[in-house]
């Protein structure tokens, strides 16, 4: 009988643009306060910069997150990036909650984006993910999402291009 892996396979052997989704253990709402969401977002942004990953979009939730990033020349650092984010946030949240050794993160999924249309669709998806999850009616109003940053920093023509790409056909693990 064929053996199936219990976690996603992470093939990170070529630089490029990656989309990552990470989930908490049993989809538990560990990041359930503004302070905890802020810490997770800060850790993601800070660690990405430290490791040379250029974030293009992100969305942070109480039980998962998504991000799209350009890799450095050494894309094989992605697992280390995730380990640093998860290690730091796990230790911090367990100290905050006064619970030692509790498992916070379950796993993550990554995919290398190889087509421009897929890139635009995924950018649109991540920027609007808080709307998809019913957190806000307009993603620009979500503090822990890159939509407002994108609105302030991207050229209007690029924003319009991204917004024109549908994302409902994407197969992204996001049943949170």
C-alpha positions in Angstrom: 0.0 0.0 0.0 1.3 3.5 -0.9 2.2 5.7 2.0 1.0 9.3 1.9 2.7 12.2 3.6 1.0 13.7 6.7 2.1 17.2 5.9 2.5 19.2 2.7 5.8 18.7 0.8 7.9 21.8 0.7 9.9 22.0 -2.5 11.8 25.3 -2.4 14.6 24.9 -4.9 14.1 27.8 -7.2 13.8 31.5 -6.4 10.7 33.4 -7.3 7.4 34.4 -5.8 5.8 32.2 -3.2 2.4 32.1 -1.5 2.3 30.7 2.0 -0.7 29.7 4.2 -0.1 28.6 7.8 -2.6 27.2 10.2 -2.8 27.0 14.0 -3.1 23.6 15.7 -6.6 22.3 15.3 -7.6 25.8 13.9 -7.7 27.2 17.4 -8.1 30.9 17.8 -4.8 31.6 19.6 -4.4 35.1 18.1 -7.7 36.3 19.4 -6.9 39.8 20.6 -5.6 42.9 18.9 -2.3 42.6 20.8 -1.8 39.0 19.7 -2.7 39.7 16.1 -0.3 42.7 16.1 2.5 40.5 17.5 2.0 37.9 14.8 2.0 40.6 12.0 5.0 42.4 13.5 6.9 39.1 13.7 6.0 38.1 10.1 7.0 41.5 8.7 10.2 41.8 10.8 11.4 38.3 10.1 10.7 38.5 6.4 12.9 41.6 6.2 15.7 40.1 8.3 15.8 37.1 6.0 15.5 38.9 2.7 12.0 38.0 1.8 10.1 40.8 0.1 6.4 40.7 1.2 3.9 41.6 -1.5 0.7 40.8 0.5 -0.4 39.4 3.8 -3.5 38.7 5.9 -3.4 37.7 9.6 -6.2 36.0 11.4 -6.7 34.4 14.9 -6.1 30.9 13.5 -4.1 31.3 10.3 -2.3 33.7 7.9 -1.4 34.1 4.3 1.4 35.9 2.6 2.9 36.4 -0.8 6.6 37.2 -1.0 9.5 37.4 -3.4 12.2 35.1 -2.3 15.8 36.0 -1.8 18.4 34.2 -4.1 18.3 31.4 -1.6 14.6 30.3 -1.6 15.5 27.3 0.5 15.4 29.7 3.5 11.6 29.6 3.5 11.3 26.7 6.0 13.7 28.7 8.3 11.6 31.8 7.9 8.5 29.9 8.9 10.3 28.2 11.9 11.4 31.6 13.1 8.0 33.1 12.9 6.3 30.1 14.5 8.9 29.7 17.2 8.8 33.4 18.2 5.0 33.6 18.2 4.5 30.3 20.0 6.9 31.2 22.8 5.4 34.7 23.1 1.8 33.6 23.1 2.4 30.8 25.6 4.1 33.3 27.9 1.2 35.7 27.5 -1.4 33.0 28.3 0.7 31.4 31.0 0.7 28.0 29.4 4.1 26.3 28.9 4.8 24.0 25.9 1.4 24.3 24.3 1.5 23.5 20.5 0.4 26.6 18.6 1.1 26.0 14.9 0.1 22.9 12.9 1.6 23.2 9.4 2.0 25.5 6.4 1.5 25.2 2.7 3.6 26.9 0.1 3.5 27.2 -3.6 5.7 29.0 -6.1 3.7 31.3 -8.3 4.8 30.8 -11.9 2.3 32.7 -14.0 1.6 36.4 -14.0 -2.1 35.9 -14.0 -1.9 33.6 -11.0 0.2 36.2 -9.2 -2.4 38.9 -9.7 -5.2 36.6 -8.7 -3.4 35.6 -5.5 -2.5 39.2 -4.6 -6.2 40.1 -5.0 -7.1 37.0 -2.9 -4.8 37.8 0.0 -5.6 41.5 0.1 -9.3 40.7 0.2 -9.1 37.6 2.5 -10.6 39.5 5.5 -13.7 40.1 3.4 -13.8 36.5 2.4 -13.8 35.5 6.1 -16.4 38.0 7.0 -14.1 40.0 9.3 -14.8 43.3 7.5 -16.9 44.4 4.5 -14.0 46.3 3.0 -10.4 45.0 3.3 -9.0 48.5 3.6 -10.6 48.5 7.1 -8.6 45.5 8.4 -5.6 46.4 10.5 -3.8 43.0 10.0 -3.9 42.9 6.2 -1.8 44.5 3.5 -4.8 46.0 1.6 -4.5 49.5 3.0 -0.7 49.4 2.6 -1.2 48.3 -1.0 -3.7 51.1 -1.5 -1.2 53.7 -0.2 1.9 52.5 -1.9 1.0 50.8 -5.3 0.4 52.7 -8.5 -3.2 53.1 -9.3 -2.9 51.3 -12.6 -1.3 48.3 -10.8 -4.0 48.3 -8.1 -6.6 48.3 -10.8 -4.9 45.5 -12.6 -4.8 43.4 -9.5 -8.4 44.2 -8.6 -9.5 43.0 -12.1 -8.3 39.5 -11.5 -10.8 37.1 -10.0 -9.7 34.7 -7.3 -12.7 32.5 -6.7 -11.2 29.7 -8.8 -8.0 29.4 -6.8 -7.5 26.2 -4.8 -6.0 27.6 -1.6 -6.3 25.8 1.8 -8.5 28.3 3.6 -11.3 26.5 5.3 -10.8 28.4 8.6 
